[in-house]
Amino acid sequence: MDGTGAQGTSGDGSHPHHVHHPLAVIVVDHGSRRDEANESLEVFVRASADRLPYQIVEPAHMELAEPSIGTAFDRCVAAGAACVVVAPYFLGPGSHWDRDIPDLTAEAAARHPGIRWLVTAPLGPHPLLMDIVDRRVSHCLDHVAGTAGPCSACAGSGRCVLR
């Protein structure tokens, strides 16, 4: 158990039943001035939400675009969340993880007394990320060899070309 009173996953990936329910997860990226970049996270989170064992899952952008962390937090509480976990969609720690995301989350939580919250570690350096790197490299090499189609990130972009 951490300082929030919530518990995370155990080493085998199972989730304890005594976490503050309902539990909401906000997946937050940096945010961009490019609408298509922001939409990419929003589509990813909405398409993946049913793969997660949480009742409420919302996308958010730390800055530059809506939904903001505050907007997503408000949506989570409106949907009945008793605990909100903010998961940075960042590869490594830095000032956004150390300061900005916790500060924005605390500001949002201040509007909702009694709602617990937690900011998780960023995605990296998690060992499974190297598996993702390997899969992406392998697929792109297969694509330029003509044995695989383009991935969803490169489809129609003309970017996956061996030069």
C-alpha positions as CSV (number, residue, x, y, z in Angstrom):
1,M,0.0,0.0,0.0
2,D,1.3,3.5,-0.8
3,G,0.6,6.8,0.8
4,T,-2.7,7.2,-1.0
5,G,-4.3,4.2,0.6
6,A,-4.6,2.6,-2.8
7,Q,-2.7,-0.5,-3.9
8,G,-1.4,-1.2,-7.4
9,T,-1.0,-4.4,-9.2
10,S,0.7,-7.3,-7.6
11,G,3.8,-8.9,-9.3
12,D,1.5,-11.3,-11.2
13,G,-0.6,-8.6,-12.7
14,S,-3.7,-9.2,-10.6
15,H,-5.5,-6.3,-9.0
16,P,-6.5,-6.4,-5.3
17,H,-10.2,-5.9,-4.6
18,H,-9.7,-3.5,-1.8
19,V,-8.5,-0.5,-3.9
20,H,-10.8,2.5,-3.5
21,H,-13.6,1.8,-5.9
22,P,-14.7,2.9,-8.3
23,L,-11.2,3.6,-9.5
24,A,-10.5,5.9,-12.5
25,V,-7.4,6.1,-14.6
26,I,-6.3,9.1,-16.5
27,V,-3.7,8.5,-19.2
28,V,-1.9,11.8,-19.8
29,D,0.5,12.9,-22.5
30,H,2.2,16.2,-23.0
31,G,-0.3,17.7,-25.4
32,S,0.4,19.3,-28.7
33,R,-0.5,22.2,-30.9
34,R,-1.2,19.6,-33.6
35,D,-4.8,18.3,-33.3
36,E,-3.9,15.0,-34.9
37,A,-1.3,14.4,-32.2
38,N,-3.8,15.0,-29.5
39,E,-6.4,12.9,-31.2
40,S,-3.9,10.0,-31.4
41,L,-3.8,9.7,-27.6
42,E,-7.6,10.1,-27.3
43,V,-8.3,7.4,-29.9
44,F,-5.7,5.1,-28.3
45,V,-7.1,5.5,-24.8
46,R,-10.7,5.1,-25.8
47,A,-9.9,2.0,-28.0
48,S,-7.8,0.4,-25.2
49,A,-10.0,1.2,-22.2
50,D,-11.9,-2.1,-22.4
51,R,-8.6,-3.9,-22.1
52,L,-8.0,-2.4,-18.7
53,P,-9.6,-3.6,-15.5
54,Y,-10.8,-0.2,-14.4
55,Q,-14.3,1.1,-14.6
56,I,-13.4,4.7,-15.7
57,V,-10.6,5.5,-18.2
58,E,-10.0,9.0,-19.6
59,P,-7.4,10.6,-21.8
60,A,-5.8,14.0,-20.9
61,H,-3.2,16.4,-22.1
62,M,-0.8,18.0,-19.6
63,E,-0.9,21.3,-21.6
64,L,-1.8,22.9,-24.9
65,A,-5.1,21.0,-25.5
66,E,-8.3,19.7,-24.0
67,P,-9.1,17.5,-22.3
68,S,-6.8,18.8,-19.6
69,I,-5.9,16.9,-16.5
70,G,-8.5,19.0,-14.7
71,T,-11.2,18.3,-17.2
72,A,-10.4,14.5,-17.2
73,F,-10.4,14.5,-13.3
74,D,-13.8,16.2,-13.2
75,R,-15.1,13.6,-15.7
76,C,-13.8,10.8,-13.5
77,V,-15.5,12.2,-10.4
78,A,-18.7,12.8,-12.3
79,A,-18.6,9.2,-13.4
80,G,-18.4,8.1,-9.7
81,A,-14.7,7.7,-9.1
82,A,-13.5,7.5,-5.5
83,C,-9.9,7.3,-6.4
84,V,-8.2,8.8,-9.5
85,V,-4.9,7.4,-10.8
86,V,-3.0,9.5,-13.3
87,A,-0.7,7.5,-15.5
88,P,1.8,9.6,-17.5
89,Y,2.2,8.5,-21.1
90,F,5.8,9.5,-20.9
91,L,8.9,7.4,-21.5
92,G,10.9,8.7,-18.6
93,P,10.9,10.8,-15.5
94,G,11.5,14.5,-15.7
95,S,10.1,17.8,-14.5
96,H,6.7,17.1,-15.9
97,W,6.5,13.9,-13.8
98,D,8.2,15.4,-10.8
99,R,6.3,18.6,-10.7
100,D,3.9,19.6,-13.4
101,I,1.6,16.6,-13.5
102,P,1.4,16.3,-9.7
103,D,0.7,20.0,-9.4
104,L,-2.1,19.9,-12.0
105,T,-3.6,16.8,-10.4
106,A,-3.5,18.4,-7.0
107,E,-5.2,21.5,-8.4
108,A,-8.0,19.4,-10.0
109,A,-8.4,17.3,-6.8
110,A,-8.8,20.4,-4.7
111,R,-12.2,20.8,-6.3
112,H,-13.2,17.3,-5.1
113,P,-12.6,16.9,-1.4
114,G,-12.4,13.3,-0.3
115,I,-11.3,12.0,-3.7
116,R,-8.0,10.2,-3.4
117,W,-5.4,10.4,-6.2
118,L,-2.0,9.1,-7.3
119,V,0.4,9.8,-10.1
120,T,2.1,6.7,-11.3
121,A,5.7,6.3,-12.6
122,P,6.2,7.0,-16.3
123,L,6.3,4.1,-18.7
124,G,10.1,3.8,-18.8
125,P,12.5,2.4,-18.1
126,H,10.2,-0.7,-18.0
127,P,11.8,-3.8,-19.5
128,L,8.7,-4.5,-21.7
129,L,9.4,-1.3,-23.6
130,M,12.4,-3.0,-25.2
131,D,10.0,-5.7,-26.5
132,I,7.9,-3.0,-28.1
133,V,11.1,-1.4,-29.6
134,D,12.0,-4.8,-31.0
135,R,8.5,-5.4,-32.5
136,R,8.4,-2.0,-34.1
137,V,11.9,-2.4,-35.6
138,S,11.1,-5.9,-36.9
139,H,7.8,-4.9,-38.4
140,C,9.3,-1.8,-40.1
141,L,12.1,-3.9,-41.6
142,D,9.5,-6.5,-42.8
143,H,7.5,-3.6,-44.3
144,V,10.4,-2.2,-46.3
145,A,11.2,-5.8,-47.4
146,G,7.7,-6.1,-48.7
147,T,6.6,-8.9,-46.4
148,A,4.3,-6.8,-44.2
149,G,2.0,-3.9,-44.6
150,P,2.5,-0.5,-43.0
151,C,1.8,-0.1,-39.3
152,S,-1.0,2.2,-38.2
153,A,1.4,5.0,-37.3
154,C,3.1,5.0,-40.8
155,A,0.1,4.1,-43.0
156,G,-0.2,6.6,-45.8
157,S,2.7,8.8,-44.5
158,G,5.5,7.6,-46.7
159,R,7.8,7.6,-43.7
160,C,8.6,3.9,-43.5
161,V,11.2,3.9,-46.3
162,L,14.8,2.4,-46.2
163,R,16.9,5.3,-47.5
